[in-house]
């Protein structure tokens, strides 16, 4: 069964304390790995797409990496405004050429001053 | 550009009532999607529309119907609401079937 698991469920950091979020996936035929940020009461906001093992992408304090079994979202020197839930989703082929997204449950990140 | 917009933002229904959730996008995207998000679970696809005039079932379509009114608008209808449909509903759109999906702000639905 296709599955995406994120860990930890929740993470509390002090401002400036770097850490990583994990997204492990077991899917057949990965087409891409997506990262989204979701603030409370809002919709997911697109961050990154990774397509092949070894690929890395960066945006401000965030860097996403991909291996054949998992993806990491590294947060360097986080600030309180980085507090949010981070979602990852695996894209795989579905019917009609459509790419289906399977989402993990997310990691709730809280960064304290 | 407003992106993806959804109405209403919040709704309370009684069991058995019906309602339609509205979604519109102004990005000229071809594909549109409806998801539900429940605590402790990932977003799950209810229905999608790969292009104007087509709709298909996702993972959890039971109890829902959709209409792709035109290229901009994609509505989700609950014919007879049940407490199990209490959730947050998100609409999303993408340029094509394989592209990045962009999400709306969500509709919070409570069924009593």
Interface residues (C-beta under 8 A of the other chain):
Chain A: X4 X31 X34 X36 X41 X42 X43 X44 X45 X46 X49 X87 X89 X91 X95 X96 X97 X98 X99 X100 X101 X102 X103 X104 X105 X106
Chain B: X4 X31 X40 X41 X42 X43 X44 X45 X48 X50 X56 X58 X90 X92 X97 X98 X100 X101 X102 X103 X104 X105 X106
